[in-house]
Amino acid sequence: MAFGFVVSKFDLFLQITAHRPVQNGALGLALVAGGVIIMGLATWQYHRNYYRIQRGETLEDMKFSLLTGFILVAIGIAVFVYLLGTSGS
């Protein structure tokens, strides 16, 4: 979510200072929306697992959590590589 906010605000900053044409900021909005969805799913999973532990039940498979983590790491690596490639220009 924070990264989406930064992307949106930096785009606005560039529009003001460099007189770039106005863009819709879809990337920043998508990142914020993705962050909200992931936080909601994480909260839901936390409460579900908390009550399972309280009742002495076994926890279900954590494949979704691992998949989400790997996707976020991949996005972070992609952004890092992109920034490395564009930092010299």
N, C-alpha and C positions, 0 to 999 in steps of 0.2 A: 504494500500500500504506500509506504513512504517513497519508494522508488517511482511509483506512478505519479505521486504528488510532485516530486522533483522534476520528472520529465515534463509534466504539464506546465509547471511554473517556469522552467527554463525555456520552454518553447514560447511562452508569453514574453519572457525577458528578451529573447531574440527578436520577436516580432516588434517590440517597442524600440530596442536599440539599433537593430540592423535594418529596420523597416522592411522586414520580410512580409510576404503576403500571409494573411491570417489562415491558419490551419485549424482543423477541428479538434486536435488534441486527442485523437482516438487511442493512440498508444498509451498515453498516460491514464486515460479513463479505463481502458482494458486492464491495465496493471492494478489500478485501485480496485476495480470490480473483482479481479482474480484474488486479490488479497482478502477482500471481504468474504468471498466464498470459502476460501481456505480456512480463515479464522472461524467461520460458522461451522464448517465440517469438523475442524479440530475440537471445538468446544463440545459439539454433539458427541464425538467419539470419546472425549475425556469423561464426560458425565456417564455415558454408557458403561465404560470400563470401570469407573469409580464404583458404580452400583454393583457391578459384577464382582468386584473384589470384596465389597462389603458383605455380599451374600455368600461368599466363598465359592463362586463359580469360576470356571476357567475363562480366560480371555480368548476372544476369537482371533483369527489370523490377522496379522498386521500388514498384509500385502498392500492395502490401500495407502497406509502411512508410508511405507517404503517407496512405493511408486510416486507418491506426491513429493517426497524428499528428493528422489532422484531427478524428477522433472524440474524442481526448483534449482537443484545444483546445476543441471544442464543449462537452464536459462541463465543462471549466474555466470557460468563459464562462457556462454555465447556472448553475453553483454561485455564481459571482460575482454574477450578476443576482439570484438567489434571496437571497443574503446582503444585497445592497443593499435589496431589497424588505422584508426582515424586520428590518433593523437598527434601524428607527425604532420598532418595537413593543415 
